Amino acid sequence: MTFGDILRIVLAFILPPAAVATQVGFTGPFWLNLVIWLFTFGALGLPLLAIAWPICVVHAIWIIVTRK
């Protein structure tokens, strides 16, 4: 694990889609994380903050740790 990965993990707690984008670019995992993240704010009409935020962060950390 590099220093950049640690910074991405910290960023994953603040802005998960940005952390995923820095790791894999604007590919499928980024769009999936963005949709999950939008659920946390009710932007898609379903305010699921308590459920979607941890899922979004865990997904971002998973992408950061497994994709090299």
PDB file with SEQRES, HELIX, SHEET and CRYST1 records, atoms N, CA, C and O in Angstrom:
SEQRES   1 A   68  MET THR PHE GLY ASP ILE LEU ARG ILE VAL LEU ALA PHE          
SEQRES   2 A   68  ILE LEU PRO PRO ALA ALA VAL ALA THR GLN VAL GLY PHE          
SEQRES   3 A   68  THR GLY PRO PHE TRP LEU ASN LEU VAL ILE TRP LEU PHE          
SEQRES   4 A   68  THR PHE GLY ALA LEU GLY LEU PRO LEU LEU ALA ILE ALA          
SEQRES   5 A   68  TRP PRO ILE CYS VAL VAL HIS ALA ILE TRP ILE ILE VAL          
SEQRES   6 A   68  THR ARG LYS                                                  
HELIX    1 AA1 PHE A    3  ILE A   14  1                                  12    
HELIX    2 AA2 PRO A   16  VAL A   24  1                                   9    
HELIX    3 AA3 GLY A   28  THR A   40  1                                  13    
HELIX    4 AA4 LEU A   49  THR A   66  1                                  18    
CRYST1    1.000    1.000    1.000  90.00  90.00  90.00 P 1           1          
ATOM      1  N   MET A   1       0.849  -1.171   0.000  1.00  0.00           N  
ATOM      2  CA  MET A   1       0.000   0.000   0.000  1.00  0.00           C  
ATOM      3  C   MET A   1       0.898   1.239   0.000  1.00  0.00           C  
ATOM      4  O   MET A   1       1.812   1.367   0.814  1.00  0.00           O  
ATOM      5  N   THR A   2       0.618   2.120  -0.913  1.00  0.00           N  
ATOM      6  CA  THR A   2       1.431   3.318  -1.056  1.00  0.00           C  
ATOM      7  C   THR A   2       0.807   4.490  -0.305  1.00  0.00           C  
ATOM      8  O   THR A   2      -0.317   4.405   0.190  1.00  0.00           O  
ATOM      9  N   PHE A   3       1.557   5.581  -0.233  1.00  0.00           N  
ATOM     10  CA  PHE A   3       1.055   6.800   0.400  1.00  0.00           C  
ATOM     11  C   PHE A   3      -0.145   7.337  -0.372  1.00  0.00           C  
ATOM     12  O   PHE A   3      -1.075   7.874   0.229  1.00  0.00           O  
ATOM     13  N   GLY A   4      -0.134   7.198  -1.688  1.00  0.00           N  
ATOM     14  CA  GLY A   4      -1.261   7.620  -2.506  1.00  0.00           C  
ATOM     15  C   GLY A   4      -2.525   6.848  -2.188  1.00  0.00           C  
ATOM     16  O   GLY A   4      -3.620   7.411  -2.196  1.00  0.00           O  
ATOM     17  N   ASP A   5      -2.379   5.545  -1.904  1.00  0.00           N  
ATOM     18  CA  ASP A   5      -3.537   4.733  -1.519  1.00  0.00           C  
ATOM     19  C   ASP A   5      -4.115   5.211  -0.189  1.00  0.00           C  
ATOM     20  O   ASP A   5      -5.333   5.252  -0.016  1.00  0.00           O  
ATOM     21  N   ILE A   6      -3.250   5.566   0.736  1.00  0.00           N  
ATOM     22  CA  ILE A   6      -3.715   6.062   2.031  1.00  0.00           C  
ATOM     23  C   ILE A   6      -4.474   7.376   1.853  1.00  0.00           C  
ATOM     24  O   ILE A   6      -5.505   7.589   2.492  1.00  0.00           O  
ATOM     25  N   LEU A   7      -3.973   8.250   0.995  1.00  0.00           N  
ATOM     26  CA  LEU A   7      -4.690   9.499   0.728  1.00  0.00           C  
ATOM     27  C   LEU A   7      -6.038   9.238   0.063  1.00  0.00           C  
ATOM     28  O   LEU A   7      -7.019   9.921   0.359  1.00  0.00           O  
ATOM     29  N   ARG A   8      -6.090   8.254  -0.832  1.00  0.00           N  
ATOM     30  CA  ARG A   8      -7.356   7.899  -1.472  1.00  0.00           C  
ATOM     31  C   ARG A   8      -8.357   7.347  -0.469  1.00  0.00           C  
ATOM     32  O   ARG A   8      -9.553   7.621  -0.564  1.00  0.00           O  
ATOM     33  N   ILE A   9      -7.868   6.567   0.497  1.00  0.00           N  
ATOM     34  CA  ILE A   9      -8.754   6.020   1.519  1.00  0.00           C  
ATOM     35  C   ILE A   9      -9.318   7.139   2.386  1.00  0.00           C  
ATOM     36  O   ILE A   9     -10.499   7.112   2.735  1.00  0.00           O  
ATOM     37  N   VAL A  10      -8.496   8.117   2.736  1.00  0.00           N  
ATOM     38  CA  VAL A  10      -8.987   9.276   3.487  1.00  0.00           C  
ATOM     39  C   VAL A  10     -10.017  10.028   2.651  1.00  0.00           C  
ATOM     40  O   VAL A  10     -11.054  10.445   3.168  1.00  0.00           O  
ATOM     41  N   LEU A  11      -9.737  10.204   1.363  1.00  0.00           N  
ATOM     42  CA  LEU A  11     -10.675  10.870   0.468  1.00  0.00           C  
ATOM     43  C   LEU A  11     -11.971  10.083   0.333  1.00  0.00           C  
ATOM     44  O   LEU A  11     -13.035  10.667   0.127  1.00  0.00           O  
ATOM     45  N   ALA A  12     -11.890   8.761   0.449  1.00  0.00           N  
ATOM     46  CA  ALA A  12     -13.085   7.917   0.343  1.00  0.00           C  
ATOM     47  C   ALA A  12     -14.087   8.216   1.448  1.00  0.00           C  
ATOM     48  O   ALA A  12     -15.291   8.051   1.249  1.00  0.00           O  
ATOM     49  N   PHE A  13     -13.614   8.649   2.600  1.00  0.00           N  
ATOM     50  CA  PHE A  13     -14.532   8.996   3.686  1.00  0.00           C  
ATOM     51  C   PHE A  13     -15.166  10.363   3.467  1.00  0.00           C  
ATOM     52  O   PHE A  13     -16.235  10.638   4.012  1.00  0.00           O  
ATOM     53  N   ILE A  14     -14.530  11.219   2.685  1.00  0.00           N  
ATOM     54  CA  ILE A  14     -15.039  12.565   2.446  1.00  0.00           C  
ATOM     55  C   ILE A  14     -15.867  12.620   1.166  1.00  0.00           C  
ATOM     56  O   ILE A  14     -16.996  13.110   1.162  1.00  0.00           O  
ATOM     57  N   LEU A  15     -15.291  12.113   0.085  1.00  0.00           N  
ATOM     58  CA  LEU A  15     -15.942  12.171  -1.224  1.00  0.00           C  
ATOM     59  C   LEU A  15     -15.626  10.874  -1.987  1.00  0.00           C  
ATOM     60  O   LEU A  15     -14.706  10.839  -2.804  1.00  0.00           O  
ATOM     61  N   PRO A  16     -16.389   9.817  -1.715  1.00  0.00           N  
ATOM     62  CA  PRO A  16     -16.076   8.498  -2.282  1.00  0.00           C  
ATOM     63  C   PRO A  16     -15.959   8.436  -3.805  1.00  0.00           C  
ATOM     64  O   PRO A  16     -15.035   7.788  -4.297  1.00  0.00           O  
ATOM     65  N   PRO A  17     -16.848   9.079  -4.586  1.00  0.00           N  
ATOM     66  CA  PRO A  17     -16.687   8.970  -6.040  1.00  0.00           C  
ATOM     67  C   PRO A  17     -15.364   9.567  -6.542  1.00  0.00           C  
ATOM     68  O   PRO A  17     -14.790   9.072  -7.512  1.00  0.00           O  
ATOM     69  N   ALA A  18     -14.889  10.614  -5.895  1.00  0.00           N  
ATOM     70  CA  ALA A  18     -13.612  11.204  -6.301  1.00  0.00           C  
ATOM     71  C   ALA A  18     -12.462  10.245  -6.018  1.00  0.00           C  
ATOM     72  O   ALA A  18     -11.520  10.150  -6.805  1.00  0.00           O  
ATOM     73  N   ALA A  19     -12.538   9.541  -4.905  1.00  0.00           N  
ATOM     74  CA  ALA A  19     -11.494   8.571  -4.582  1.00  0.00           C  
ATOM     75  C   ALA A  19     -11.469   7.436  -5.601  1.00  0.00           C  
ATOM     76  O   ALA A  19     -10.399   6.989  -6.016  1.00  0.00           O  
ATOM     77  N   VAL A  20     -12.640   6.977  -5.998  1.00  0.00           N  
ATOM     78  CA  VAL A  20     -12.714   5.909  -7.003  1.00  0.00           C  
ATOM     79  C   VAL A  20     -12.212   6.422  -8.352  1.00  0.00           C  
ATOM     80  O   VAL A  20     -11.507   5.708  -9.066  1.00  0.00           O  
ATOM     81  N   ALA A  21     -12.570   7.651  -8.698  1.00  0.00           N  
ATOM     82  CA  ALA A  21     -12.138   8.219  -9.977  1.00  0.00           C  
ATOM     83  C   ALA A  21     -10.622   8.349 -10.044  1.00  0.00           C  
ATOM     84  O   ALA A  21     -10.041   8.153 -11.111  1.00  0.00           O  
ATOM     85  N   THR A  22      -9.972   8.672  -8.941  1.00  0.00           N  
ATOM     86  CA  THR A  22      -8.518   8.786  -8.964  1.00  0.00           C  
ATOM     87  C   THR A  22      -7.846   7.431  -9.125  1.00  0.00           C  
ATOM     88  O   THR A  22      -6.702   7.354  -9.573  1.00  0.00           O  
ATOM     89  N   GLN A  23      -8.551   6.360  -8.762  1.00  0.00           N  
ATOM     90  CA  GLN A  23      -7.975   5.022  -8.881  1.00  0.00           C  
ATOM     91  C   GLN A  23      -8.236   4.396 -10.247  1.00  0.00           C  
ATOM     92  O   GLN A  23      -7.317   3.853 -10.860  1.00  0.00           O  
ATOM     93  N   VAL A  24      -9.482   4.463 -10.736  1.00  0.00           N  
ATOM     94  CA  VAL A  24      -9.830   3.738 -11.968  1.00  0.00           C  
ATOM     95  C   VAL A  24     -10.314   4.642 -13.096  1.00  0.00           C  
ATOM     96  O   VAL A  24     -10.596   4.154 -14.190  1.00  0.00           O  
ATOM     97  N   GLY A  25     -10.415   5.937 -12.857  1.00  0.00           N  
ATOM     98  CA  GLY A  25     -10.913   6.831 -13.892  1.00  0.00           C  
ATOM     99  C   GLY A  25     -12.433   6.791 -13.948  1.00  0.00           C  
ATOM    100  O   GLY A  25     -13.085   6.358 -12.998  1.00  0.00           O  
ATOM    101  N   PHE A  26     -12.992   7.243 -15.061  1.00  0.00           N  
ATOM    102  CA  PHE A  26     -14.444   7.327 -15.207  1.00  0.00           C  
ATOM    103  C   PHE A  26     -14.991   6.060 -15.864  1.00  0.00           C  
ATOM    104  O   PHE A  26     -15.641   6.118 -16.908  1.00  0.00           O  
ATOM    105  N   THR A  27     -14.720   4.927 -15.242  1.00  0.00           N  
ATOM    106  CA  THR A  27     -15.192   3.642 -15.749  1.00  0.00           C  
ATOM    107  C   THR A  27     -16.382   3.173 -14.912  1.00  0.00           C  
ATOM    108  O   THR A  27     -16.916   3.936 -14.107  1.00  0.00           O  
ATOM    109  N   GLY A  28     -16.785   1.951 -15.096  1.00  0.00           N  
ATOM    110  CA  GLY A  28     -17.948   1.393 -14.420  1.00  0.00           C  
ATOM    111  C   GLY A  28     -17.972   1.547 -12.910  1.00  0.00           C  
ATOM    112  O   GLY A  28     -18.986   1.983 -12.364  1.00  0.00           O  
ATOM    113  N   PRO A  29     -16.882   1.202 -12.204  1.00  0.00           N  
ATOM    114  CA  PRO A  29     -16.910   1.347 -10.745  1.00  0.00           C  
ATOM    115  C   PRO A  29     -17.167   2.785 -10.281  1.00  0.00           C  
ATOM    116  O   PRO A  29     -17.820   3.002  -9.260  1.00  0.00           O  
ATOM    117  N   PHE A  30     -16.657   3.757 -11.027  1.00  0.00           N  
ATOM    118  CA  PHE A  30     -16.910   5.157 -10.659  1.00  0.00           C  
ATOM    119  C   PHE A  30     -18.395   5.474 -10.757  1.00  0.00           C  
ATOM    120  O   PHE A  30     -18.958   6.074  -9.842  1.00  0.00           O  
ATOM    121  N   TRP A  31     -19.034   5.083 -11.846  1.00  0.00           N  
ATOM    122  CA  TRP A  31     -20.444   5.396 -12.040  1.00  0.00           C  
ATOM    123  C   TRP A  31     -21.311   4.678 -11.009  1.00  0.00           C  
ATOM    124  O   TRP A  31     -22.288   5.245 -10.520  1.00  0.00           O  
ATOM    125  N   LEU A  32     -20.966   3.447 -10.677  1.00  0.00           N  
ATOM    126  CA  LEU A  32     -21.697   2.728  -9.646  1.00  0.00           C  
ATOM    127  C   LEU A  32     -21.568   3.446  -8.304  1.00  0.00           C  
ATOM    128  O   LEU A  32     -22.561   3.625  -7.598  1.00  0.00           O  
ATOM    129  N   ASN A  33     -20.367   3.852  -7.956  1.00  0.00           N  
ATOM    130  CA  ASN A  33     -20.147   4.557  -6.700  1.00  0.00           C  
ATOM    131  C   ASN A  33     -20.863   5.899  -6.694  1.00  0.00           C  
ATOM    132  O   ASN A  33     -21.392   6.315  -5.663  1.00  0.00           O  
ATOM    133  N   LEU A  34     -20.887   6.571  -7.818  1.00  0.00           N  
ATOM    134  CA  LEU A  34     -21.580   7.858  -7.903  1.00  0.00           C  
ATOM    135  C   LEU A  34     -23.080   7.691  -7.669  1.00  0.00           C  
ATOM    136  O   LEU A  34     -23.690   8.494  -6.962  1.00  0.00           O  
ATOM    137  N   VAL A  35     -23.669   6.669  -8.248  1.00  0.00           N  
ATOM    138  CA  VAL A  35     -25.107   6.427  -8.048  1.00  0.00           C  
ATOM    139  C   VAL A  35     -25.393   6.112  -6.583  1.00  0.00           C  
ATOM    140  O   VAL A  35     -26.348   6.635  -6.010  1.00  0.00           O  
ATOM    141  N   ILE A  36     -24.576   5.267  -5.982  1.00  0.00           N  
ATOM    142  CA  ILE A  36     -24.764   4.954  -4.558  1.00  0.00           C  
ATOM    143  C   ILE A  36     -24.605   6.210  -3.723  1.00  0.00           C  
ATOM    144  O   ILE A  36     -25.371   6.433  -2.786  1.00  0.00           O  
ATOM    145  N   TRP A  37     -23.621   7.033  -4.051  1.00  0.00           N  
ATOM    146  CA  TRP A  37     -23.379   8.276  -3.312  1.00  0.00           C  
ATOM    147  C   TRP A  37     -24.545   9.242  -3.457  1.00  0.00           C  
ATOM    148  O   TRP A  37     -24.899   9.932  -2.501  1.00  0.00           O  
ATOM    149  N   LEU A  38     -25.141   9.300  -4.632  1.00  0.00           N  
ATOM    150  CA  LEU A  38     -26.296  10.175  -4.837  1.00  0.00           C  
ATOM    151  C   LEU A  38     -27.492   9.719  -4.003  1.00  0.00           C  
ATOM    152  O   LEU A  38     -28.309  10.543  -3.594  1.00  0.00           O  
ATOM    153  N   PHE A  39     -27.603   8.427  -3.752  1.00  0.00           N  
ATOM    154  CA  PHE A  39     -28.663   7.940  -2.869  1.00  0.00           C  
ATOM    155  C   PHE A  39     -28.524   8.513  -1.457  1.00  0.00           C  
ATOM    156  O   PHE A  39     -29.525   8.711  -0.768  1.00  0.00           O  
ATOM    157  N   THR A  40     -27.296   8.777  -1.027  1.00  0.00           N  
ATOM    158  CA  THR A  40     -27.090   9.279   0.330  1.00  0.00           C  
ATOM    159  C   THR A  40     -27.674  10.672   0.522  1.00  0.00           C  
ATOM    160  O   THR A  40     -28.017  11.045   1.644  1.00  0.00           O  
ATOM    161  N   PHE A  41     -27.789  11.434  -0.533  1.00  0.00           N  
ATOM    162  CA  PHE A  41     -28.319  12.788  -0.433  1.00  0.00           C  
ATOM    163  C   PHE A  41     -29.760  12.885  -0.890  1.00  0.00           C  
ATOM    164  O   PHE A  41     -30.332  13.975  -0.883  1.00  0.00           O  
ATOM    165  N   GLY A  42     -30.359  11.776  -1.284  1.00  0.00           N  
ATOM    166  CA  GLY A  42     -31.715  11.799  -1.776  1.00  0.00           C  
ATOM    167  C   GLY A  42     -31.815  12.402  -3.159  1.00  0.00           C  
ATOM    168  O   GLY A  42     -32.910  12.754  -3.596  1.00  0.00           O  
ATOM    169  N   ALA A  43     -30.696  12.531  -3.864  1.00  0.00           N  
ATOM    170  CA  ALA A  43     -30.692  13.151  -5.185  1.00  0.00           C  
ATOM    171  C   ALA A  43     -31.478  12.335  -6.204  1.00  0.00           C  
ATOM    172  O   ALA A  43     -31.943  12.876  -7.207  1.00  0.00           O  
ATOM    173  N   LEU A  44     -31.625  11.068  -5.959  1.00  0.00           N  
ATOM    174  CA  LEU A  44     -32.388  10.221  -6.880  1.00  0.00           C  
ATOM    175  C   LEU A  44     -33.784   9.944  -6.343  1.00  0.00           C  
ATOM    176  O   LEU A  44     -34.472   9.045  -6.826  1.00  0.00           O  
ATOM    177  N   GLY A  45     -34.200  10.710  -5.350  1.00  0.00           N  
ATOM    178  CA  GLY A  45     -35.546  10.589  -4.831  1.00  0.00           C  
ATOM    179  C   GLY A  45     -35.705   9.625  -3.672  1.00  0.00           C  
ATOM    180  O   GLY A  45     -36.806   9.485  -3.138  1.00  0.00           O  
ATOM    181  N   LEU A  46     -34.638   8.957  -3.272  1.00  0.00           N  
ATOM    182  CA  LEU A  46     -34.710   8.002  -2.174  1.00  0.00           C  
ATOM    183  C   LEU A  46     -33.681   8.358  -1.102  1.00  0.00           C  
ATOM    184  O   LEU A  46     -32.519   7.971  -1.223  1.00  0.00           O  
ATOM    185  N   PRO A  47     -34.072   9.073  -0.078  1.00  0.00           N  
ATOM    186  CA  PRO A  47     -33.108   9.451   0.957  1.00  0.00           C  
ATOM    187  C   PRO A  47     -32.730   8.259   1.838  1.00  0.00           C  
ATOM    188  O   PRO A  47     -33.414   7.965   2.818  1.00  0.00           O  
ATOM    189  N   LEU A  48     -31.669   7.594   1.495  1.00  0.00           N  
ATOM    190  CA  LEU A  48     -31.222   6.397   2.201  1.00  0.00           C  
ATOM    191  C   LEU A  48     -29.873   6.635   2.879  1.00  0.00           C  
ATOM    192  O   LEU A  48     -28.982   5.789   2.799  1.00  0.00           O  
ATOM    193  N   LEU A  49     -29.720   7.759   3.534  1.00  0.00           N  
ATOM    194  CA  LEU A  49     -28.435   8.154   4.099  1.00  0.00           C  
ATOM    195  C   LEU A  49     -27.851   7.090   5.017  1.00  0.00           C  
ATOM    196  O   LEU A  49     -26.672   6.760   4.895  1.00  0.00           O  
ATOM    197  N   ALA A  50     -28.630   6.556   5.911  1.00  0.00           N  
ATOM    198  CA  ALA A  50     -28.107   5.616   6.893  1.00  0.00           C  
ATOM    199  C   ALA A  50     -27.614   4.321   6.248  1.00  0.00           C  
ATOM    200  O   ALA A  50     -26.718   3.666   6.781  1.00  0.00           O  
ATOM    201  N   ILE A  51     -28.180   3.955   5.129  1.00  0.00           N  
ATOM    202  CA  ILE A  51     -27.813   2.697   4.484  1.00  0.00           C  
ATOM    203  C   ILE A  51     -26.764   2.906   3.395  1.00  0.00           C  
ATOM    204  O   ILE A  51     -25.811   2.132   3.302  1.00  0.00           O  
ATOM    205  N   ALA A  52     -26.922   3.925   2.585  1.00  0.00           N  
ATOM    206  CA  ALA A  52     -26.092   4.075   1.392  1.00  0.00           C  
ATOM    207  C   ALA A  52     -24.701   4.641   1.679  1.00  0.00           C  
ATOM    208  O   ALA A  52     -23.753   4.287   0.979  1.00  0.00           O  
ATOM    209  N   TRP A  53     -24.546   5.501   2.675  1.00  0.00           N  
ATOM    210  CA  TRP A  53     -23.231   6.105   2.917  1.00  0.00           C  
ATOM    211  C   TRP A  53     -22.172   5.060   3.266  1.00  0.00           C  
ATOM    212  O   TRP A  53     -21.107   5.072   2.649  1.00  0.00           O  
ATOM    213  N   PRO A  54     -22.405   4.164   4.215  1.00  0.00           N  
ATOM    214  CA  PRO A  54     -21.378   3.150   4.500  1.00  0.00           C  
ATOM    215  C   PRO A  54     -21.111   2.233   3.302  1.00  0.00           C  
ATOM    216  O   PRO A  54     -19.972   1.822   3.077  1.00  0.00           O  
ATOM    217  N   ILE A  55     -22.140   1.918   2.548  1.00  0.00           N  
ATOM    218  CA  ILE A  55     -21.953   1.076   1.366  1.00  0.00           C  
ATOM    219  C   ILE A  55     -21.052   1.779   0.364  1.00  0.00           C  
ATOM    220  O   ILE A  55     -20.174   1.157  -0.234  1.00  0.00           O  
ATOM    221  N   CYS A  56     -21.269   3.066   0.182  1.00  0.00           N  
ATOM    222  CA  CYS A  56     -20.472   3.849  -0.758  1.00  0.00           C  
ATOM    223  C   CYS A  56     -19.009   3.910  -0.321  1.00  0.00           C  
ATOM    224  O   CYS A  56     -18.106   3.756  -1.144  1.00  0.00           O  
ATOM    225  N   VAL A  57     -18.778   4.131   0.956  1.00  0.00           N  
ATOM    226  CA  VAL A  57     -17.404   4.214   1.470  1.00  0.00           C  
ATOM    227  C   VAL A  57     -16.714   2.861   1.379  1.00  0.00           C  
ATOM    228  O   VAL A  57     -15.552   2.788   0.978  1.00  0.00           O  
ATOM    229  N   VAL A  58     -17.402   1.803   1.740  1.00  0.00           N  
ATOM    230  CA  VAL A  58     -16.807   0.458   1.666  1.00  0.00           C  
ATOM    231  C   VAL A  58     -16.496   0.099   0.213  1.00  0.00           C  
ATOM    232  O   VAL A  58     -15.447  -0.480  -0.070  1.00  0.00           O  
ATOM    233  N   HIS A  59     -17.393   0.434  -0.701  1.00  0.00           N  
ATOM    234  CA  HIS A  59     -17.145   0.166  -2.116  1.00  0.00           C  
ATOM    235  C   HIS A  59     -15.911   0.931  -2.599  1.00  0.00           C  
ATOM    236  O   HIS A  59     -15.085   0.377  -3.323  1.00  0.00           O  
ATOM    237  N   ALA A  60     -15.783   2.187  -2.208  1.00  0.00           N  
ATOM    238  CA  ALA A  60     -14.624   2.987  -2.622  1.00  0.00           C  
ATOM    239  C   ALA A  60     -13.330   2.398  -2.069  1.00  0.00           C  
ATOM    240  O   ALA A  60     -12.336   2.302  -2.790  1.00  0.00           O  
ATOM    241  N   ILE A  61     -13.334   2.007  -0.806  1.00  0.00           N  
ATOM    242  CA  ILE A  61     -12.124   1.423  -0.211  1.00  0.00           C  
ATOM    243  C   ILE A  61     -11.798   0.097  -0.881  1.00  0.00           C  
ATOM    244  O   ILE A  61     -10.629  -0.210  -1.114  1.00  0.00           O  
ATOM    245  N   TRP A  62     -12.819  -0.690  -1.192  1.00  0.00           N  
ATOM    246  CA  TRP A  62     -12.602  -1.967  -1.874  1.00  0.00           C  
ATOM    247  C   TRP A  62     -11.923  -1.756  -3.227  1.00  0.00           C  
ATOM    248  O   TRP A  62     -10.982  -2.470  -3.572  1.00  0.00           O  
ATOM    249  N   ILE A  63     -12.401  -0.781  -3.987  1.00  0.00           N  
ATOM    250  CA  ILE A  63     -11.812  -0.481  -5.292  1.00  0.00           C  
ATOM    251  C   ILE A  63     -10.365  -0.017  -5.128  1.00  0.00           C  
ATOM    252  O   ILE A  63      -9.493  -0.424  -5.896  1.00  0.00           O  
ATOM    253  N   ILE A  64     -10.109   0.819  -4.148  1.00  0.00           N  
ATOM    254  CA  ILE A  64      -8.757   1.343  -3.943  1.00  0.00           C  
ATOM    255  C   ILE A  64      -7.789   0.230  -3.571  1.00  0.00           C  
ATOM    256  O   ILE A  64      -6.663   0.190  -4.069  1.00  0.00           O  
ATOM    257  N   VAL A  65      -8.220  -0.668  -2.705  1.00  0.00           N  
ATOM    258  CA  VAL A  65      -7.327  -1.726  -2.218  1.00  0.00           C  
ATOM    259  C   VAL A  65      -7.101  -2.816  -3.258  1.00  0.00           C  
ATOM    260  O   VAL A  65      -5.993  -3.341  -3.370  1.00  0.00           O  
ATOM    261  N   THR A  66      -8.139  -3.164  -4.024  1.00  0.00           N  
ATOM    262  CA  THR A  66      -8.004  -4.306  -4.943  1.00  0.00           C  
ATOM    263  C   THR A  66      -7.511  -3.945  -6.335  1.00  0.00           C  
ATOM    264  O   THR A  66      -6.909  -4.790  -6.997  1.00  0.00           O  
ATOM    265  N   ARG A  67      -7.739  -2.732  -6.802  1.00  0.00           N  
ATOM    266  CA  ARG A  67      -7.336  -2.368  -8.163  1.00  0.00           C  
ATOM    267  C   ARG A  67      -5.965  -1.711  -8.147  1.00  0.00           C  
ATOM    268  O   ARG A  67      -5.758  -0.697  -7.480  1.00  0.00           O  
ATOM    269  N   LYS A  68      -5.049  -2.287  -8.873  1.00  0.00           N  
ATOM    270  CA  LYS A  68      -3.681  -1.710  -8.945  1.00  0.00           C  
ATOM    271  C   LYS A  68      -3.325  -1.376 -10.365  1.00  0.00           C  
ATOM    272  O   LYS A  68      -2.227  -0.886 -10.627  1.00  0.00           O  
TER     273      LYS A  68                                                      
END                                                                             
